[in-house]
């Protein structure tokens, strides 16, 4: 009896996580503009003219979008797997 309930809630979970995935990917469009503005304001294109700390900050900001994508995938896949096996 518990197995049939898991099957029913798994469908609802997948639909909800598709919604979360789409919303998460839509927010990346806002991050692109902010990262571009940040890079221009810090002069990240001219590596010879900035300090080492600024170079590190430019690197961290440049990796924010791949981290965001990885976070979205991790949340959606993790929630489906948790619903199936827990």
C-alpha positions, 0 to 999 in steps of 0.5 A: 500500500505504501508503494502505490502512494510513492508512485502517485507522489513521485509524479507530482514531485517530478512536475514540481521539480520541473517547475523549480528547474525552469524557474532556476534556469530563468534566473540565470538570465538575470545573473548574466547581466550582473556578471557582465556589469561586475566585470566591466566595473572591476576592469577584469579584461585588463589582467595587467592593471589589476591586483591579485585580489581583484583577479581572484574576485573576477575568477569567483564571479566568473564561476558563479553561473556554472555553480548556479547551474550545478546547484539547480541540477543537484536540487532537482535530481536529488529531490527525485532520487530522495523521493524514490529511495527514501 
